[in-house]
């Protein structure tokens, strides 16, 4: 017999809300099927749980469910993406009424990080304002997620800050130098042995930055770009991550073109085409 047929909202509202929340979590983590379909089902169950988990009577459960809803909307890629992210922002900001830095520092930091992710992805004409808002949220989390106490969370925030400043480089090229500093800090924790995919991703990003860097010696910057892309290719292999492998090879070919190293550029492109196929 279905647990929800026995544990109804009328007979056992708190247990029913807990079951709704657990169902939603299960849908979010479902390994097979259409992830967006699962997310939409999860959202319905989270919203059902909020019929019982109110801010007045169950503030912690209410805030937890709102944060979970924000995560679901952050990931949802169907319908209007901007609207989904606005919902995520709305739910995070509401949860922060309960999840304060003083009383729930870890949950506060996690919610700030979720809020930053939504702002940084928000498609809007005011992109710079949104990214700067995300940066403030990421910086806030570092008051809790320190390198000593939460090294992985700290390093991922450094990476996210690097991404944010990289995206602001159109506004001011000096942001590329800031991004390099954050990426290099993240690499103190996100090493090749323990976090190979993150490590490779950061090196690819560093290669992109050195390729665009307007300051310094152009030849030196391009040689540094090649070095970074080759570091990434130690993890981005044709067998393990063919799409990332092909993309990095294509970027490498562009650098070889600029340096006049035609044979190496041609070899990279031929391999990239194979990877894309």
Steps between C-alpha positions, in 0.01 A plus 500: 500500500623847413630684805307812398174300495541435872686815599265769366515873537189490718599213731876566538590834337863517618577143387321571172709812441817307582402231249434769235844647562668159481321421173619829356859427600475155342377649171786754500752219539338253257784362284287404200238669287446863405656716772273795425191280537633378834569858610145608416362213709737590783382862492137387539590286803703780661208737449268242658729478802473878542126459562606368842851641542413864560742769611296564814476141631791312341758768409799267457310248286346788305842652427646159409218436252538844347872443455428165335247668271762757407743222405236336282418823319873573462537172309174516302575567134147479353248784465639851554850478645492856634173434683640180652802688631282780637310236697830362628605848614162560665514172694861550612431851625196377690697213658760750623235648730547183707849389398694785654877508524480518878268204564551275196841593356546190281150511354531877459823454303347228281197716426723798417688275257174387338391863472830589335462217248156627402614861460807404298287295256213748471455600134444872515602822330647605835753217503771699680271588792390138535857366497608760755212391722619140460853604596372660822316177587805283428719728708251475786524120503875524557433633850380146579663282233862566588793319342592345836153380605327425168776474238289354219216751541757779526675384182176468304410854606842620381427330167156660481650841575750437221213425263316814610797732446577328169148585382559864601813532285302672224429783744862526619793282381659524846235249610693234305790544744259474792356180354850350469560565871179322600563202269855459630370512858244228421778276367653489849214264589354376170800293395526248218507197728186569704294728272622425146201641306492824702878527465482460122210743470698768688802450278281530190357824640850627576601421142203702374605794716864500390379482138299820550737681736568848355801571722848351497693339217263339247736214419546418868125510562433262212768257618337508844164435331641189330641378830163541674306323222746212505457470876123473447552232234663275760144450632292592195577189297318363197391193697385667822369843400486519119298823479737693731797338325381616158416850624844543658673374186302748291609785732858376479483505120402868508810581705725302265347690207596833654852375565533378142540138608280369219574127529416491871182701438392259225567194718295647786207579270497154347484343845234750613279415202525132593405586857197705396382219273 
